[in-house]
Every structure is written in structure tokens, then in C-alpha cells.
Amino acid sequence: MTKNQCFELGYIERTHGYNGSVVARFDVDDPSRYNKIDALFVETESQFVPYLIEKITSTRQGQFVIQFQDVKSEELALKFKGSKLFLPEQFLPNLKPGQYFYHELVGAKIVDEVEGELGLISEIFELPQQTLASMHWNDSEVLIPVHENIVVSFDRKNSIVKTRLPEGLLDVYLKPTGPVEGDEN
């Protein structure tokens, strides 16, 4: 299985105890859906390796203590700290029509109702306040809120995100960043 056949489930935050257990955070809407998985793919130093899970325990919302089968010491577990965790896409829940997963938007072309074709989404930022899609446009990084009033639709087959950008959003990224000529302050 390759990485592009998987989705990013979360990451390993730290070790837990001295027996090789790790604490993982699952960045998904419903972490409890994954409390009975028996294997994960771990990405460490550009390697993508499957690991069998001996035991997984939920500690609180989105956090799990995981004991991998072949990791029995704190020293081995420390190598996983900060590593991303992946599962095959078949583990994703079914979506209702019009819904999408954020990871599907990366690489998609943005086409706005007014501005037309803008660029490709390079990254998704899931922040506590909102989720943002990053794209490069006119030599600037533009952050677009991923909100139902802005993202009108997603065409999975053609990888196109249709948007209705708020008036002036792109202008924010075109304004000069230095002092304005003639401004003495």
C-alpha cells in the first residue's frame, strides 16, 4: 500500500510510560470510530511503515494510548514522536452528497464564480477558529476559509473546488506591505 492510498489519521504526540507505548492524537471528526483498529501506517523520516497494534486505549477526546506489537521500550517509542499516522482510505466514513474530506482538496484547482480559475490548493490548515485552504496566486500565498458559504462545491472527478469568495478577499493579498510612497509616518 502506498501513502497516496491512505489518509492522515493523526500524529504521535509523545511516549507513555516505559514499555514503548505512545500517545497519539487523531485529527478526525469522530475519533471513537478508530478505537478498535489493529494496524496503522507510521511515517518516520520519509519512511512509510505498517505497524500492528497490540493495544489501543482512548484517554480523552481525540487522544489514544497505543502499544505497537514490536515496540517494547521507551527508547524505540521516542523515535515515533511527531510522526504522522495513516490508514487506508477504505476506513473513511461514507459521506453524504456534497460532502468531502479536507485531504481531498489538496491539489484541487480553485475556480471562483467571479474571478475564474485561481490556482491549486497546496495545503489545508485546521485551526481552532476555522479551516483554511492555502493556494499560491500572483506570487502570494492566499488563505481561503473552507466554509459552506465560500466553498460552493467540490468536483471529485475533475478535482475542482468552486468558490464564492467574499468581495475584497484577494485584494488583501495584493496590498503593498511596506510604507506607502509619500507617507511620512
C-alpha positions as CSV (number, residue, x, y, z in Angstrom):
1,M,0.0,0.0,0.0
2,T,1.3,3.5,-0.8
3,K,0.8,6.8,1.0
4,N,-1.5,8.2,-1.7
5,Q,-3.9,5.3,-1.0
6,C,-4.2,6.4,2.6
7,F,-5.4,9.4,4.7
8,E,-3.7,11.1,7.5
9,L,-5.4,10.0,10.7
10,G,-3.3,12.0,13.2
11,Y,0.1,12.0,14.8
12,I,2.1,10.7,17.8
13,E,2.4,13.4,20.5
14,R,4.8,11.7,23.0
15,T,5.7,8.4,24.7
16,H,3.6,7.0,27.5
17,G,5.4,5.1,30.3
18,Y,8.5,3.0,29.8
19,N,7.0,0.0,27.9
20,G,7.1,1.6,24.4
21,S,3.5,2.9,24.4
22,V,2.8,6.2,22.7
23,V,0.1,8.9,23.0
24,A,-1.5,9.7,19.6
25,R,-4.0,12.4,18.6
26,F,-6.4,11.6,15.9
27,D,-7.3,14.6,13.8
28,V,-10.8,13.4,12.7
29,D,-14.4,14.4,13.4
30,D,-15.2,11.3,15.4
31,P,-12.0,9.7,16.9
32,S,-14.1,7.0,18.6
33,R,-14.6,5.4,15.2
34,Y,-11.0,4.3,15.3
35,N,-10.6,2.9,18.8
36,K,-10.6,-0.7,17.6
37,I,-8.1,-0.5,14.7
38,D,-5.4,-3.2,14.7
39,A,-2.8,-1.6,12.5
40,L,-1.5,1.8,11.4
41,F,1.0,3.2,8.9
42,V,3.6,5.4,10.5
43,E,5.6,7.9,8.6
44,T,9.0,8.5,10.1
45,E,12.0,10.2,8.3
46,S,10.3,9.7,4.9
47,Q,9.6,6.0,5.5
48,F,6.0,4.7,5.4
49,V,5.8,1.6,7.5
50,P,2.9,-0.5,8.8
51,Y,2.7,-1.4,12.5
52,L,0.4,-3.9,14.2
53,I,-1.3,-2.6,17.3
54,E,-1.2,-4.8,20.4
55,K,-3.4,-2.5,22.4
56,I,-5.2,0.8,21.9
57,T,-7.0,2.8,24.7
58,S,-8.9,6.0,24.5
59,T,-7.8,8.6,27.1
60,R,-10.0,11.5,26.1
61,Q,-11.4,13.2,23.0
62,G,-9.0,12.6,20.1
63,Q,-6.2,11.1,22.2
64,F,-5.2,7.4,22.4
65,V,-2.5,5.4,24.1
66,I,-1.2,2.9,21.6
67,Q,1.1,-0.1,22.2
68,F,2.6,-1.3,18.9
69,Q,3.4,-5.0,18.7
70,D,7.2,-4.7,18.1
71,V,7.9,-1.6,20.2
72,K,8.7,-2.5,23.8
73,S,10.9,0.2,25.1
74,E,10.7,4.0,25.7
75,E,13.9,4.4,23.5
76,L,12.2,2.8,20.5
77,A,9.0,4.7,21.1
78,L,10.8,8.1,21.2
79,K,11.7,7.6,17.5
80,F,8.0,7.9,16.7
81,K,7.4,11.2,18.5
82,G,5.9,13.7,16.0
83,S,5.3,11.0,13.3
84,K,2.2,11.1,11.2
85,L,-0.3,8.2,11.3
86,F,-2.2,6.9,8.3
87,L,-4.9,4.5,7.5
88,P,-6.1,3.1,4.1
89,E,-8.9,5.3,2.6
90,Q,-11.3,2.4,3.0
91,F,-11.5,3.2,6.7
92,L,-13.0,6.7,6.0
93,P,-16.7,7.0,6.8
94,N,-19.2,7.3,4.0
95,L,-20.1,10.9,3.0
96,K,-23.4,12.4,2.2
97,P,-23.8,14.1,-1.3
98,G,-21.9,17.4,-1.4
99,Q,-19.6,16.5,1.5
100,Y,-15.8,16.0,1.2
101,F,-12.7,15.3,3.2
102,Y,-10.2,18.1,3.7
103,H,-7.4,15.9,2.4
104,E,-9.2,15.6,-0.9
105,L,-9.0,19.3,-1.5
106,V,-5.2,19.4,-1.6
107,G,-4.1,19.7,-5.2
108,A,-7.5,20.7,-6.4
109,K,-8.0,23.7,-8.7
110,I,-9.9,26.6,-7.3
111,V,-12.4,28.2,-9.7
112,D,-14.2,31.2,-8.3
113,E,-17.7,32.3,-9.6
114,V,-16.4,35.9,-10.2
115,E,-12.6,35.7,-10.6
116,G,-12.5,32.4,-12.5
117,E,-9.5,30.0,-12.3
118,L,-7.2,31.0,-9.5
119,G,-4.7,28.2,-8.6
120,L,-4.2,24.9,-6.8
121,I,-4.8,24.2,-3.1
122,S,-1.4,23.4,-1.6
123,E,-2.3,22.8,2.0
124,I,-5.2,22.7,4.4
125,F,-4.8,24.3,7.9
126,E,-7.3,23.1,10.5
127,L,-7.2,25.9,13.1
128,P,-9.5,26.1,16.2
129,Q,-11.3,29.1,14.8
130,Q,-11.7,27.8,11.2
131,T,-10.2,25.7,8.4
132,L,-8.2,27.5,5.7
133,A,-7.1,26.4,2.3
134,S,-3.7,27.7,1.1
135,M,-3.1,28.5,-2.5
136,H,-0.5,30.5,-4.4
137,W,-1.9,33.3,-6.6
138,N,0.0,36.2,-8.2
139,D,3.2,35.3,-6.2
140,S,1.4,35.4,-2.9
141,E,0.0,32.8,-0.5
142,V,-3.7,33.3,-0.3
143,L,-5.7,31.7,2.6
144,I,-9.3,30.9,1.8
145,P,-11.8,29.9,4.6
146,V,-13.2,26.4,3.9
147,H,-16.8,27.3,4.8
148,E,-20.1,26.3,3.2
149,N,-20.8,29.9,2.2
150,I,-17.4,30.1,0.4
151,V,-16.8,26.6,-0.9
152,V,-19.8,26.1,-3.2
153,S,-19.0,22.6,-4.5
154,F,-16.2,20.1,-5.0
155,D,-16.0,18.1,-8.2
156,R,-14.1,15.0,-7.1
157,K,-13.7,13.6,-10.6
158,N,-12.1,16.7,-12.0
159,S,-10.5,17.9,-8.7
160,I,-12.1,21.3,-8.9
161,V,-13.3,23.5,-6.0
162,K,-15.9,26.0,-6.9
163,T,-15.9,29.1,-4.7
164,R,-17.8,32.3,-4.0
165,L,-15.1,34.4,-2.5
166,P,-16.0,37.4,-0.3
167,E,-15.6,40.6,-2.1
168,G,-12.1,42.1,-1.5
169,L,-10.5,38.8,-0.1
170,L,-8.0,38.6,-2.9
171,D,-7.3,42.4,-2.7
172,V,-6.0,41.8,0.9
173,Y,-3.1,39.8,-0.6
174,L,-2.2,42.4,-3.2
175,K,-1.8,45.4,-1.0
176,P,1.8,46.6,-0.5
177,T,3.4,45.6,2.7
178,G,5.9,48.5,3.1
179,P,5.3,52.2,3.7
180,V,3.2,53.9,1.1
181,E,5.1,56.4,-1.0
182,G,4.5,59.9,0.3
183,D,3.5,58.6,3.8
184,E,5.9,60.2,6.3
185,N,4.9,58.1,9.3
